[in-house]
Amino acid sequence: MKITAAVCRAPQLPLNFEQLDLEEPRDNEVLVRITSCGVCHTDMAMRDQVYPVPQPVVLGHEGAGFVEKTGKSVSGFTPGDPVIISYSSCGVCPTCLDATSGLCHHYWDYNFASRRLDGSTALRNGDEEIHSHFFGQSSFATYALTRPDNLVKLETTEDMDYLGPLGCGIQTGAGAVMNVMRVRPGDSVAVFGTGSVGLSAVMAAHVCGATTIVAVDINDQRLALARELGATHTINSAGVDDLVSAVRETTGGKGLNYSLDTTARESLLNAQVDCLGIKGKAIIVGASPQGTRINLDAVIFMNQGKTIMGAVEGNCVPKRFLPRLIALFRQGRFPLDKLITFYPFEQINQAIEDSEKGRTIKAVVKMS
């Protein structure tokens, strides 16, 4: 079938709108008519080859839409079902079986190889092969092929266009707080970077009852929004000489229980560890360039019992976690709509530029 897709052909360049041929779904695949898709920093990182994703490729991995057609072995989904699409995983490795599928042993093959496991792609432009199945979906397009394991069925179409970003960026931030930190009432949390991932973490910390929530950024408008969403303290890191001391001071100098870095900047990766108190835990979720290093004072790290760990997709099982976030959103307790700016699909390059320049927190392109 013919679809319209935004094709990434080279680093740093705008995406090209092209008419592509998309294969029919295989036995274990689902064809989804995409109605909206979030624009994520990971899309831009892959465009610019922070990790070597093959090109030309259709990116996009926060899709929402309606099931159009299912393969003959698919159960649980029928044409017309409203769905959001999340990341892909094998479902059978030790980490998948331990409900941490974001750390799937085959995560790269399922999400970044941008082809099926058998090496095939589902997209062509004439005789040219276009890489598909990015994050198991490639949703910068009017239609996408995915697997039933990647889909979360929605009970209603209410506010559906807001929900696509739950499939990656928003669950990454919220899941880091709720699933990895397991923040409890009275805890203290610092969030470095107030993009969509960081602000989702702020909202989650507020929902969990943290009483000290520190948001760190260089954008005063985003810091103001962080206050609105639950941050108790905001720090513009461009305006302080000693960021670690400024963050620790929010707890009277004793340091925080938890910190989260969403920026992938080496200097802040170190700062997030140094601002922790005894037994503090630092979580890394940003996509750092390969070779990025963290420098630690080993004696202090050991004697204070600190922990530093990475998390992918908030260690979420999307079919279980996302309905909970949707319920919180619809109760007004997780106001993700305050992060989102909508763009027509044909303005996707403007949406990307606005995201990169900080004019938009979470851009969502609407196909229909």
C-alpha positions in Angstrom: 0.0 0.0 0.0 1.1 3.6 -0.5 1.8 5.7 2.5 3.2 9.2 3.2 6.3 9.2 5.4 9.0 11.7 6.6 12.2 10.0 5.6 15.5 10.6 7.3 18.3 10.4 4.7 21.3 12.1 6.3 22.4 13.7 9.6 21.5 17.2 10.4 19.2 17.5 7.3 15.4 18.0 7.2 13.2 15.0 6.8 11.9 14.4 3.3 8.2 13.8 2.6 8.0 10.8 0.3 5.4 8.4 -1.0 6.5 4.9 0.0 5.3 1.4 -0.5 4.5 -0.4 2.8 4.2 -4.2 2.9 1.0 -5.9 4.1 1.3 -7.1 7.7 2.8 -10.5 8.2 1.2 -13.1 10.4 2.5 -11.6 13.7 2.2 -7.9 12.7 -0.4 -5.2 13.1 -1.0 -2.3 10.6 -1.8 0.9 12.4 -3.2 4.1 10.9 -1.2 6.8 12.6 -3.2 9.8 13.7 -0.4 11.5 15.8 3.1 11.0 16.8 5.4 12.6 19.4 8.7 14.1 18.4 11.4 12.8 20.8 15.0 13.8 21.4 15.9 10.2 20.5 14.6 10.7 17.0 17.0 13.6 16.6 19.9 11.7 18.1 19.3 8.9 15.7 19.0 11.3 12.8 22.4 12.7 13.7 24.0 9.2 14.2 24.6 9.5 18.0 24.1 5.8 17.6 24.6 4.2 14.1 21.0 3.7 13.0 20.9 2.8 9.3 19.7 5.4 6.8 17.5 6.1 4.9 15.0 5.4 7.6 11.6 6.4 8.8 11.9 7.5 12.4 9.1 8.2 14.9 8.4 6.0 18.0 5.6 7.7 19.9 2.7 6.8 17.7 -1.0 6.8 18.3 -3.7 5.7 16.0 -6.2 2.9 15.0 -5.7 -0.7 14.1 -6.3 -1.0 10.4 -5.5 -4.6 9.8 -4.0 -7.6 11.7 -2.0 -10.6 10.7 -3.7 -14.0 11.0 -1.8 -15.0 14.1 -2.6 -11.8 16.0 -5.1 -12.0 18.9 -6.5 -9.3 21.2 -6.7 -6.6 18.6 -9.3 -5.9 15.9 -9.6 -3.2 13.2 -10.8 0.0 14.7 -9.2 -0.4 18.1 -7.6 2.8 19.3 -4.0 2.2 20.4 -0.7 3.8 21.4 2.6 2.2 20.3 5.6 1.8 22.6 9.0 0.3 22.3 9.7 -3.3 21.2 11.3 -6.2 23.2 11.7 -9.9 22.8 9.5 -10.9 25.8 11.5 -14.0 26.6 15.0 -13.0 27.8 15.7 -12.8 31.6 15.1 -9.1 31.9 11.9 -9.2 29.9 10.7 -12.0 32.1 11.7 -10.0 35.2 9.4 -7.1 34.1 12.2 -4.8 33.0 11.7 -5.2 29.2 13.4 -1.8 28.6 16.6 -3.6 29.4 15.8 -6.5 27.0 18.9 -8.4 26.0 17.9 -7.8 22.4 16.8 -4.2 22.7 19.1 -2.9 19.9 17.9 -5.5 17.4 14.2 -4.8 18.2 14.5 -1.0 18.3 17.6 0.5 16.6 18.4 -2.0 13.8 15.4 -0.5 11.9 14.5 -3.7 10.2 12.8 -7.0 11.1 14.8 -9.7 12.9 15.1 -11.6 9.6 16.8 -8.5 8.1 14.0 -7.4 5.9 12.4 -3.9 5.8 8.8 -3.1 5.1 9.3 0.1 3.2 10.4 0.9 -0.3 10.7 4.0 -2.6 10.6 2.3 -6.0 13.6 0.0 -6.0 15.2 1.7 -3.0 15.0 0.0 0.4 13.9 2.3 3.2 14.6 1.2 6.8 11.4 0.5 8.8 10.5 -0.8 12.3 12.4 1.9 14.1 11.5 1.2 17.8 9.2 -1.5 16.3 7.0 1.1 14.5 8.5 4.0 12.4 5.6 6.3 13.1 6.6 9.4 11.2 4.2 8.2 8.6 0.5 7.8 7.9 0.6 4.1 8.5 3.0 1.9 10.5 3.6 -1.8 10.9 4.2 -3.0 14.5 3.7 -6.1 16.7 0.9 -6.7 19.1 3.4 -6.8 22.0 4.2 -3.1 21.3 0.6 -1.9 21.5 -1.5 -0.6 24.4 -5.2 -0.6 23.7 -7.1 2.5 24.8 -10.5 2.2 26.4 -11.7 5.4 24.7 -10.5 7.9 22.1 -10.8 10.7 24.7 -7.7 13.0 24.5 -6.1 10.4 22.2 -3.7 12.8 20.4 -2.1 13.6 23.8 -1.2 10.0 24.6 1.3 9.0 22.0 4.3 10.4 23.9 3.4 8.1 26.8 5.0 5.4 24.7 8.6 6.7 25.2 9.5 10.1 26.6 6.8 10.5 29.2 7.0 6.9 30.5 10.8 7.3 30.7 10.6 10.2 33.1 7.6 9.0 35.1 8.8 5.4 35.2 12.3 6.5 36.5 10.6 8.0 39.5 7.8 5.5 40.1 9.5 2.2 39.1 13.2 2.8 39.6 13.4 5.3 42.4 10.1 4.2 44.0 9.8 7.6 45.5 7.8 7.7 48.8 6.0 10.6 50.6 8.6 12.9 52.2 11.5 12.0 49.8 13.6 14.5 48.0 14.3 14.4 44.3 16.4 16.5 41.9 15.7 16.5 38.2 18.4 17.8 35.8 16.8 19.0 32.6 13.2 20.1 32.2 12.2 18.8 28.8 9.3 16.4 28.5 11.2 13.6 30.2 12.3 15.8 33.1 8.9 17.4 33.6 7.3 14.0 33.5 9.6 13.1 36.3 8.6 16.2 38.2 4.9 15.4 37.9 5.5 11.8 39.0 7.5 12.9 42.0 4.7 15.2 42.9 2.1 12.4 42.5 4.3 10.1 44.7 4.4 12.7 47.5 8.0 13.9 47.4 8.3 17.0 49.6 11.4 18.4 48.0 11.4 18.4 44.2 14.3 20.4 42.6 14.2 21.2 38.9 17.5 22.3 37.2 17.7 23.9 33.8 18.9 27.0 32.0 15.5 27.9 30.6 13.5 30.1 33.0 10.2 29.5 31.2 10.6 25.7 31.6 11.6 26.2 35.2 8.4 28.2 35.8 6.4 25.4 34.3 8.2 22.9 36.6 7.0 25.0 39.5 3.5 24.8 38.2 3.8 21.0 37.8 5.0 20.4 41.3 8.6 21.4 41.7 9.3 23.0 45.1 12.6 24.5 44.1 14.0 25.6 40.7 17.6 26.4 39.9 18.9 28.0 36.7 22.3 26.3 36.5 23.6 29.2 34.3 23.2 31.6 37.2 25.0 29.7 40.0 28.7 29.2 40.6 28.4 26.0 42.5 25.5 23.9 41.2 26.0 21.0 43.6 26.0 23.2 46.7 22.8 25.0 45.4 21.0 21.7 44.9 22.1 20.3 48.3 21.1 23.5 50.0 17.4 22.7 49.2 17.8 19.9 51.9 19.7 22.0 54.4 23.0 20.6 53.0 22.4 16.9 53.7 21.9 16.0 50.1 18.9 14.4 48.3 17.5 10.9 48.2 17.3 10.7 44.5 18.5 12.5 41.3 17.7 12.0 37.7 19.7 13.3 34.7 17.9 13.7 31.4 20.4 15.9 29.7 23.2 13.4 28.9 25.8 16.2 29.6 28.9 14.9 31.3 29.2 17.7 33.8 25.6 17.2 35.0 26.1 13.4 35.2 28.8 14.1 37.8 26.8 16.8 39.5 23.7 14.6 40.0 25.8 12.1 41.9 27.5 14.8 44.1 24.2 16.3 45.1 23.0 13.1 46.7 23.0 12.4 50.4 23.9 9.2 52.2 22.4 6.2 50.5 21.2 8.4 47.6 20.5 7.0 44.2 21.3 8.6 40.9 19.4 7.5 37.7 20.6 8.2 34.2 18.1 8.2 31.3 19.7 10.6 28.8 21.2 9.4 25.5 24.8 10.3 26.0 27.3 10.0 23.1 29.3 6.8 23.3 32.5 7.3 25.4 30.9 9.6 27.9 32.4 9.0 31.3 31.4 9.7 34.9 34.1 10.7 37.4 33.5 9.6 41.0 35.3 10.0 44.3 35.4 6.3 45.1 35.9 6.8 48.8 32.9 9.1 49.2 30.8 7.0 46.9 31.5 3.9 49.0 31.4 5.4 52.5 28.1 7.1 51.7 26.5 4.0 50.2 25.5 5.8 47.0 24.0 4.1 43.9 24.2 5.1 40.3 22.3 3.2 37.6 20.9 3.5 34.2 17.3 3.0 33.2 15.6 2.5 29.8 12.0 3.4 29.2 11.6 4.0 32.9 11.9 0.2 33.5 8.2 0.1 32.4 6.1 -2.7 31.1 3.9 -0.4 28.9 0.8 -2.5 29.0 0.7 -2.3 32.8 2.2 1.1 33.4 0.7 3.3 30.7 -3.0 2.7 31.7 -2.0 4.0 35.2 -0.6 7.2 33.8 -3.6 7.6 31.6 -5.9 7.3 34.6 -3.8 9.9 36.5 -3.9 12.2 33.4 -7.7 11.9 33.1 -8.0 12.7 36.9 -6.0 15.9 36.4 -3.1 14.6 38.5 -0.6 14.1 35.7 -1.3 17.1 33.4 0.9 16.0 30.4 -1.2 18.2 28.1 0.7 21.2 29.5 3.8 19.9 27.8 2.4 19.4 24.3 2.3 21.6 21.3 0.6 20.2 18.2 1.8 20.6 14.6 0.4 19.4 11.3 2.4 16.5 9.9 3.6 18.5 7.0 5.3 20.8 9.6 7.4 18.1 11.2 10.7 19.8 10.4 9.4 22.9 12.2 8.4 20.8 15.1 11.8 19.3 15.2 13.5 22.7 15.0 11.3 24.1 17.8 12.1 21.1 20.0 15.8 21.5 19.4 15.8 25.2 20.2 13.7 24.8 23.3 10.6 26.6 21.9 8.5 23.5 22.4 8.7 21.0 25.2 6.9 18.1 23.6 6.0 18.5 19.9 3.3 16.2 18.6 2.6 16.0 14.8 -1.0 15.2 13.8 -1.6 13.2 10.6 -5.4 13.6 10.7 
